[in-house]
Amino acid sequence: MNLKNSKFFKRIQELRHFSKEKLRKDREKRTHVVRALDMALSEQPCLDREWFSPEQSPPQQPTSPRRRMKKIRCVKRRARAGKEVDEISPYYGQSSDENIPMPAAEAKLQGFIQLNNKTYRVECPTRVLNPPMNVEEERPASETKSTICVSNSRYAMIGKISKTLGYKLVKESKLWNILWSDSFPGVELFKNMKRFQQINHFPGMIEICRKDLLSRNLNRMLKQFPQDYKIFPKTWMLPADYGDAMNYALNHKRTFILKPDSGAQGRGIWLTNDLKTIGAHERLICQTYINRPLLIDGYKFDLRVYTLITSVDPLRIFVYNEGLARFATNKYVEPTPGNANDLYMHLTNYSVNKRNSHYELCDNDDCGSKRKLSAINNWMRRHNYDVEEFWSNVDDVIIKTVLSAWPVLKHNYHACFPGHDKIQACFEILGFDILVDWKLKPYILEVNHSPSFHTNEQVDREVKRPLIRDTLNLVSTVLADKRQILKEDRKRVKQRLLKIRGDPPLQRPRLGGGTSKAKIDAQKGSPEAHPVDMEPDAEDHGPLAQQIAWEESHLGNFRKIMPPPDLSKLDYYTRFYAQSNQVSIFAETAASKKREDLARKMRIQIEEKKAKQQQMLNGKAKREARKRHALLLPRAVREKNRMNLFRLRENWSPGFISDAEERLRHTWLHMRSEAIRTLKITENIYSNLYETGHLTNTDMVVYPHLYHNLQHGFDIRHTP
């Protein structure tokens, strides 16, 4: 029986068609209602013919969308042709005999909307502009459709906020406007970027985002400017500075904090009073521990200050006015050999303290283990601290930290983006961890190139969501016309491939708005220009001037700290740009000689290890000798050897396996498993890793029951 010819199948098809038609009508009705509400309650220009002047009467039947769009296209064509527009347009006021637009205050249209069989009278303000020759070119920047790729980010919040701002989410293979990534991208991605694209990382920013590179740059600046760069604890990079650290420890009785050179989330950090316990070849960052930090309610804390960099040449830095204060979960006591292992007292990392049972969740601003910076400011005001001066010192620390890596940032940017002449190719949100001592002096601890945007708590949502929204509003992606740039690039490639003769191609202007380096040098009279003075005047209408104007008008909750508004501070930071060679500052010192010796020994060890592996595993030298010997043999001998080898491989059989040995091996394996289970070796190791903070995500997934018991305070070592 053919099912398609049956009455039952035909009836099913009729019902499906009826339901689809009903859904379509309901969708059209909802769309009409939502559209009418949006037009009535928003301040966007009205493009529908449902809106009319008070002298007109409401139409009996609304026009169809097709006729309405046809009428709008006709109006745009007449505007392009330069003809006068006699009707009331959303871009013009009521025209007079001289075709002069009405003032903005008088450009209002009145209309009616019908909802639930009731008619409402509303007013719709119109946008009054000069008659444009091309409506598409005069479209506001906020109405341009931009795309963003968040495929390389694990934070769903970024995609949701981008959608609310009008961005379209696309894949990495598409022509995106913004690429948001959690990790540093490769050089190939930088090289292949178009002139309208932006990415949320600067090439070379790792110079301040790795602990060892940050320490090296800050120590270099401290040697050049000893009075200005006391913004971080005294730091040594082991093993290169092992001798200097030991010499300092002999003359000063201090507590030292040891960190991995490229660690994160508080893993591998520990305190000690005796540096002799450290191996001479361990790769660590050694810092003097700040014994007297500023305490709130008896707890130690640090500040997470979010900083946005939109340009490195010229250098433009913005600091978000809201951030996070992360508290330790045990009350602070000065470090002693007895409490040096208490990480919940000495470390303020959220990833460490969230495992403590004393971690406090609180919706109030004046309590909790994680609070907003506004709550810290209120606490300072209640205790008669100068909040403005404190944040001025924090801004100074941030500026000097970025300036320590500015030559590398500038060089890498111009090397990766030589043709970006419309907008800046990069922007980056950095998370500065600032520790404050009892004298209210800030110290830089580390810089995070990809700060966490998880919103596990209410305070995270209140801080990070506005931060992402204001950042996307501040970046200047909307200033670049994607279609025009792609058209220019295709034309340039075509001219180069076909070698078309004619007018020489125009040189791409630099982003500095036509301001050359020689001109700036002549104006400032300095041997080298610095990016503070490279901002154009108000009369300059170049790309950089447009970007600066856009950023100044879309600050949101950001404040600009570089270039500083105070001219005295501008002159103060100018001298930090003229940095000497980064290598010569360590020339002919004990640390440099130690570093060279260690590098030479390490290079020799690596070469010996490679040679040994090549000789043992591959047997390359022996095979080459056999090949050379085989080539010297006659053809008949070589063929005979080949046939003998083939017969040996054909008749090969595995060796004899004794059943008694197999039973003995299984018995030993069973005894080992029983010993691990009865002695609770796994539980003891797991508990020790949990207490020291070295537990990884893989351990939590493999042993979820053990992690669950430890989270609820059970002792898994003695639990039967």
HELIX and SHEET records of a PDB file:
HELIX    1   1 LEU A    3  ASN A    5  5                                   3    
HELIX    2   2 LYS A    7  LEU A   41  1                                  35    
HELIX    3   3 PRO A   65  ARG A   80  1                                  16    
HELIX    4   4 ALA A  104  GLU A  106  5                                   3    
HELIX    5   5 ALA A  141  GLU A  143  5                                   3    
HELIX    6   6 ALA A  156  THR A  164  1                                   9    
HELIX    7   7 VAL A  187  LYS A  191  1                                   5    
HELIX    8   8 ILE A  206  CYS A  209  1                                   4    
HELIX    9   9 LYS A  211  GLN A  224  1                                  14    
HELIX   10  10 TYR A  242  ASN A  251  1                                  10    
HELIX   11  11 LEU A  275  THR A  277  5                                   3    
HELIX   12  12 LEU A  343  HIS A  346  1                                   4    
HELIX   13  13 TYR A  350  ASN A  353  1                                   4    
HELIX   14  14 LEU A  373  ARG A  382  1                                  10    
HELIX   15  15 VAL A  387  LEU A  403  1                                  17    
HELIX   16  16 TRP A  406  CYS A  416  1                                  11    
HELIX   17  17 GLN A  458  LEU A  474  1                                  17    
HELIX   18  18 THR A  477  LEU A  479  5                                   3    
HELIX   19  19 LYS A  482  LEU A  498  1                                  17    
HELIX   20  20 LYS A  517  LYS A  524  1                                   8    
HELIX   21  21 PRO A  531  MET A  534  5                                   4    
HELIX   22  22 PRO A  543  SER A  553  1                                  11    
HELIX   23  23 LEU A  567  THR A  574  1                                   8    
HELIX   24  24 SER A  584  PHE A  586  5                                   3    
HELIX   25  25 ALA A  590  GLN A  613  1                                  24    
HELIX   26  26 GLN A  614  ASN A  618  3                                   5    
HELIX   27  27 LYS A  620  LEU A  632  1                                  13    
HELIX   28  28 ARG A  635  GLU A  650  1                                  16    
HELIX   29  29 ASP A  659  THR A  678  1                                  20    
HELIX   30  30 ILE A  681  THR A  692  1                                  12    
HELIX   31  31 ASN A  697  VAL A  702  1                                   6    
HELIX   32  32 PRO A  704  GLN A  711  1                                   8    
SHEET    1   A 3 TRP A  51  PHE A  52  0                                        
SHEET    2   A 3 LYS A 108  LEU A 115 -1                                        
SHEET    3   A 3 LYS A 118  PRO A 125 -1                                        
SHEET    1   B 4 LYS A 168  LEU A 169  0                                        
SHEET    2   B 4 THR A 147  CYS A 149  1                                        
SHEET    3   B 4 ILE A 178  LEU A 179  1                                        
SHEET    4   B 4 GLN A 198  ILE A 199  1                                        
SHEET    1   C 4 THR A 235  LEU A 238  0                                        
SHEET    2   C 4 LEU A 284  THR A 288 -1                                        
SHEET    3   C 4 PHE A 256  PRO A 260 -1                                        
SHEET    4   C 4 TRP A 270  THR A 272 -1                                        
SHEET    1   D 4 LEU A 295  ILE A 296  0                                        
SHEET    2   D 4 TYR A 299  VAL A 312 -1                                        
SHEET    3   D 4 LEU A 315  TYR A 320 -1                                        
SHEET    4   D 4 PHE A 558  MET A 562 -1                                        
SHEET    1   E 4 LEU A 295  ILE A 296  0                                        
SHEET    2   E 4 TYR A 299  VAL A 312 -1                                        
SHEET    3   E 4 LEU A 324  PHE A 327 -1                                        
SHEET    4   E 4 LYS A 370  LYS A 372 -1                                        
SHEET    1   F 4 LEU A 295  ILE A 296  0                                        
SHEET    2   F 4 TYR A 299  VAL A 312 -1                                        
SHEET    3   F 4 GLU A 428  VAL A 436 -1                                        
SHEET    4   F 4 PRO A 442  ASN A 448 -1                                        
END                                                                             
